[in-house]
Amino acid sequence: MTKEEFIAGYRQTITRKGADRLLQWMEKSDFFTAPASTRYHLACEGGLMEHSWNVYQRLVKLAAESGGSWSAETLAVCGLLHDLCKVNFYRQEMRNVKVNGSWEQQPFYTIDDQLPYGHGEKSVFIAERFIRLTVEEAIAIRFHMGGFDTKPGDFSLSRAFEQYPLAVLLHTADLMATYLDENDKA
C-alpha cells in the first residue's frame, strides 16, 4: 500500500463536502508515516495508513457477507478514518539495545497524546471538523475498539452493537486486520 494508492482510494469513495479538506489535513499530519501502534501491530513507518486500508478492505468484505446495504462511501469513511485518533499521537525516540554483544542505538515509538480525548471519540471529533458523519458512522467509529475502550458499568457498547450492525462489523474488521493480517508485521 502506497500513499498514492491510499489517496486514490480515498478520493474515489469519499466525496462528501469537506472530504478534500480532511485529506489535506491528513497529508499535512503524520497520518501517512505514523505507526499503527507502539509495538503490537504495524509498529513501523506507514503502519497507520496500512492498517486503515486493511480495516477498510475487511469491512467491505464483511458488509457484503452480511447482506447490509451500506454505501461504498460509508464503508470507506468508517474503515479509512476509524483511527484518526492516532494522528500526531506517536513519537519516535532512541534506546540502547544489545545486538551481538554490542550496544546499538535503535528507534522505538512512544505515545505523546497531544489531544487526550479518548480513542474512538477522538476519531469522530477529528473527522467531524471536516465532514459530516451520519449517526451510524459516528457510532461505528466511536465503538470500533469494542470492549477494549469501555468502562465497567457502561452499557452503551451493547446498545450501540444492538442498534447499529455497522459498529459490530467495523469492530470485527479492526480485530481481523490487527490479529490476522498484521500481527506478524510489528
C-alpha positions in Angstrom: 0.0 0.0 0.0 1.5 3.3 -1.1 0.4 6.8 -0.1 -0.7 7.4 -3.7 -2.9 4.2 -3.7 -4.5 5.2 -0.4 -5.2 8.7 -1.6 -6.7 7.4 -4.9 -9.0 5.0 -3.0 -10.0 7.8 -0.6 -10.8 10.2 -3.4 -12.7 7.6 -5.4 -15.0 6.7 -2.4 -15.2 9.7 0.0 -16.7 12.6 -1.9 -18.9 14.4 0.6 -18.4 18.1 1.3 -15.2 18.7 3.3 -13.5 15.4 2.2 -10.8 17.3 0.3 -10.0 19.5 3.3 -9.8 16.4 5.5 -7.4 14.7 3.1 -5.3 17.9 3.0 -5.2 17.8 6.8 -4.2 14.2 6.8 -1.4 14.9 4.3 0.0 17.7 6.5 -0.1 15.5 9.6 1.8 12.3 10.2 -1.1 10.0 9.1 0.9 8.5 6.2 4.1 8.0 8.2 2.8 7.2 11.7 2.9 3.6 13.1 -0.4 1.8 13.9 0.9 1.0 17.4 4.0 1.3 19.6 4.8 -2.4 19.5 1.8 -4.6 18.6 0.7 -4.4 15.0 2.4 -2.4 12.3 4.7 -0.6 14.7 6.5 0.8 11.7 6.6 3.9 9.4 3.4 4.0 7.4 1.7 1.5 9.7 -1.3 3.7 10.4 -2.1 4.2 6.7 -1.7 0.4 6.0 -3.8 -0.6 9.0 -6.6 1.9 8.0 -6.6 0.4 4.5 -6.6 -3.2 5.8 -9.6 -2.4 8.0 -11.4 -0.8 5.1 -10.8 -3.9 2.9 -12.0 -6.2 5.7 -15.1 -4.0 6.3 -16.1 -4.1 2.7 -16.0 -7.9 2.7 -17.8 -8.3 6.0 -20.5 -5.8 4.8 -21.1 -7.8 1.6 -21.2 -11.1 3.5 -23.8 -9.6 6.0 -26.1 -8.5 3.2 -26.0 -5.0 4.5 -26.9 -2.0 2.3 -24.3 0.5 3.4 -22.9 2.8 0.7 -19.3 2.5 -0.5 -18.7 5.9 1.0 -19.9 4.9 4.4 -17.7 1.9 4.4 -14.7 4.0 3.3 -15.4 6.7 5.9 -15.6 4.1 8.7 -12.7 1.9 7.6 -10.2 4.6 6.5 -10.9 7.1 9.2 -11.6 5.0 12.3 -8.1 5.6 13.7 -7.7 9.3 13.1 -7.1 9.5 16.8 -3.6 8.2 16.2 -2.5 11.2 14.1 0.2 13.1 15.9 -0.1 10.5 18.7 3.2 8.7 18.5 6.8 10.0 18.8 10.0 8.2 17.8 12.8 8.0 20.3 16.1 6.1 20.5 17.2 3.5 23.0 20.2 1.3 23.6 19.8 -2.3 22.5 22.4 -5.1 22.8 23.0 -6.7 19.4 25.6 -9.4 19.1 27.3 -8.3 22.3 27.5 -4.6 21.3 25.2 -1.8 22.3 23.4 0.0 19.4 21.0 2.9 19.2 17.7 1.8 17.8 14.5 3.7 17.3 11.2 2.9 19.0 7.8 4.5 19.3 6.3 6.1 22.4 2.9 7.7 23.0 2.7 11.5 23.0 -1.0 12.2 23.2 -1.4 15.9 22.3 -5.2 15.7 22.4 -6.3 13.4 25.2 -9.9 13.0 24.1 -10.3 9.2 24.1 -9.9 6.8 21.2 -12.9 6.3 19.1 -14.5 9.6 20.2 -11.3 11.5 19.2 -11.5 10.0 15.7 -15.2 11.1 15.5 -14.2 14.6 16.7 -11.4 15.0 14.2 -13.5 13.7 11.2 -16.4 16.0 12.1 -14.1 19.0 12.0 -14.1 18.5 8.2 -17.0 16.2 7.1 -20.5 15.4 8.4 -20.8 11.8 9.7 -24.1 10.0 9.8 -25.2 8.8 13.3 -24.4 5.2 12.3 -20.9 6.2 11.0 -20.1 8.1 14.2 -21.4 5.3 16.4 -19.3 2.7 14.5 -16.1 4.8 14.7 -16.7 5.6 18.3 -17.1 1.9 19.3 -14.6 0.3 16.9 -12.5 -0.8 19.9 -15.4 -2.8 21.3 -14.8 -3.7 25.0 -11.2 -2.6 24.9 -12.3 1.0 25.3 -15.3 0.9 27.7 -15.6 1.4 31.4 -17.2 -1.1 33.8 -20.9 -0.5 34.1 -21.1 1.4 30.8 -23.7 -0.4 28.7 -23.6 1.9 25.7 -21.4 -0.5 23.8 -24.1 -3.2 24.0 -26.7 -0.7 22.9 -24.6 0.5 20.0 -23.9 -3.0 18.8 -27.7 -3.9 19.0 -28.8 -0.8 17.2 -26.0 -0.4 14.6 -24.7 -3.6 12.9 -22.1 -1.5 11.2 -20.5 -0.9 14.6 -20.1 -4.6 15.0 -18.7 -5.1 11.6 -16.1 -2.2 12.0 -15.0 -3.7 15.3 -14.7 -7.1 13.7 -12.8 -5.7 10.7 -10.4 -3.9 13.1 -9.8 -7.1 15.0 -9.3 -9.2 11.9 -6.9 -6.7 10.3 -4.9 -6.4 13.5 -4.7 -10.0 14.6 -4.9 -11.9 11.3 -3.4 -9.6 8.7 -0.8 -7.5 10.6 0.2 -9.3 13.8 3.5 -10.6 12.4 4.3 -7.2 10.9 5.3 -5.3 14.0 
